[in-house]
Amino acid sequence: MKKLLLVLLIAALLSVSVTAKTKITVWTFFGGGEGFIVTDLIKKFNAENPDIEVVEQIVEWGELYNKLTTAVVAGDPPDVSVMHLALVPDFASRGALTALDKYASKDLIADYVPPIISKAYFAGKLYAIPFDTHPLVFYYNKKLLKQAGLVDQNGQPLVPKTWDEMIEYAKTVKSKLGLETALSVELGPMIGERLFVAYYTQLGGEFYDQKTNTIKLDIEKAKKTYEFIKNLYDSNITKSMDYPTAESLFQNDQTVFHLNGVWVMAVYPTLGLEFGVTSLPSVAGSKPYTWADSHTWVIPKQAKEDPNKIKAAVKFIEWFARHSADWANAGHLPVLNSVLKSGEFLQLPMRKDYADVANYVVPAPSVKGWLEVRIKMWELGQAVILGQAKPEDAAKQLQQVIKDVLAD
Amino acid sequence: MIIHSKRRRTLLAYLLFLPFAILLIIFKLIPFANSVRMVFYKWDILGTPQFIGLANFRRMFSDKVFVSSLWHTFYFVILTVPPIMVLSFLVAVLANSKIYTQAKGFIRSAFYLPYTLTISVVCLTWTLLYNPYFGLISKATKSLGLKTINWLVDPTWAMPAVAITTVWWTIGFCVILYIAGLQQIPASYYEAAELDGATDFKKMIFITIPLLKRVHVLVIVTQIIASLQIFGQVYIMTAGGPAGKTRTIMQYIYEQGFRYFRMGYAQTMAFILFLIMLVFSYLQLRLMTSSSKEELI
């Protein structure tokens, strides 16, 4: 009997030491190359931190936010979730996220590039720990530019600095090489939201109204932006296409220019393609401002807050942010100054060519309802190009949507 | 004694019904009642619902996107239901005819196979087929010297393209229904008609088509109800584009409810869709009972 009791006691002690490990569940939507990097980083963290066990749960990309919403309502959300920076206001304003001011390390926050960390705040409180930025950038095919004779004295391909140059070069390459299209870009979010935001900002337009803390639109600049976008199609350098087609045309030397996010840098350098990547062309006299979103970690609101769990979760997400040079393998730009300048990041292929873009990113305004505005943008971009709406009407419609969203 | 045992039997019946009833009440009736209640509320899922009376209905009737989404849904019904009905009937007749005994199994499985595929597989396959740059369809039209259509990005062709995919995907189920119906028609009817010198065409018009009335009703109504709820195909193939031309009511309900956090408004539109489907279900019930009465006579 005594023996049995002793065995039980030992077993109980053992189980206590096992449960003393804090278990942190993390929801991500990363698949493919990105997925492997995250999984590896989590493994590394678990090995370095024996008192914490981070468990990754992969959720379908399109479903994560719906599931997160219902999980918060049900009082059973994960301890940590990935979230796009642009969506933080929509969740924070509804009380679905835990404010991190008490937990976050001051030195880490001070290390961020300013345009990104400022958007992680909502109503003065910190709700997210960003770990990358993924801007829209400009890709060009060096082989085709050389074949079309667009080279400088040293035989290096000419890279367009302004949009006018881009259109001119595209026309030249298209006619000289007999290409079907010279610029490949998805007609959808890429044109309607990302290029729109970039060009509108280059014109000097702003979405964030500091006076009222709401969204605004300069209707004249919006109209000009739609005219510019329509002209890309009217001048025949590009055609309407979906995302896989846009990638595939560029990967197969069938188009000289390509607009896409930096996330393709995980794959493009491995294809044996002779290409370059740089910041977007700009409106003459402007800086090459560009659209960008960021991946961040957030801590969803639990039914019962457990400070120890939150501390462990913050430890993990801060660790992840500091290790974002590994994550940058997926193509994304780091958002910590120390990582951006680190050799570990700069030795990655071609990263020097676009690391500078981090200074010109235009993240979404931290305003509730932006999601609805941006999805309307995807639709309006298509409407303008397919002749369903005039640039002027599209600009007016966009303004109306902003008004409706703000009034709601 | 007799009364007692009758009562016991009734009690037993209720007891046997109870497990189902409890599940029905918890998982269907209570959520349904709640969702109908939400029609009068503003609710962003995460916060507390606010009573707003009929504001959701007022919003709905002045919402152009609601009207256009409803129209796109009806347009999709018109584009899919008649072809599904006619084609599945023809395929069933072919699969059931005496001449093609050898090919019967092949036809049945060939037309039923797509129905066993998941929606994402079907949609991604057809998205590739429709691709104007590398797709099989554009390669075929190009070699025939026809103009290449950018199916899924063309405002005119996007919805028909989604409809074609849907017809291809769902036809198999209706073929099976029709084959079952055809096999129920007694051979003696055809023999009698042959004795009277009826041609194949006349047999089809006067025997086959009228005697399949129940199947026709079943196919029409189930397909209308299924097509009214179209969501997956447009969500995957066009995302409601180009320029919102293929946005259907289910998709709009999803967007408003889950993307824009307007659950009350989404419920209001879902309630209207429910009423529309209720009308069709009622029609089905009426037509089915009247046709079964006719058969008894």
Interface residues (C-beta under 8 A of the other chain):
Chain A: Y65 N66 T69 T70 V72 V73 D90 F91 R94 G95 A96 E180 L187 G188 K239 S240 M241 D242 P244 T245 S248 L249 G369 L371 E372 I375 W378 E379 L380 Q382 A383 L386 Q388 A389 D408
Chain B: D44 I45 L46 G47 T127 N131 P132 Y133 F134 N150 L152 V153 D154 P155 A239 G240 G241 P242 A243 G244 K245 E255 F258 R259 Y260 F261 R262
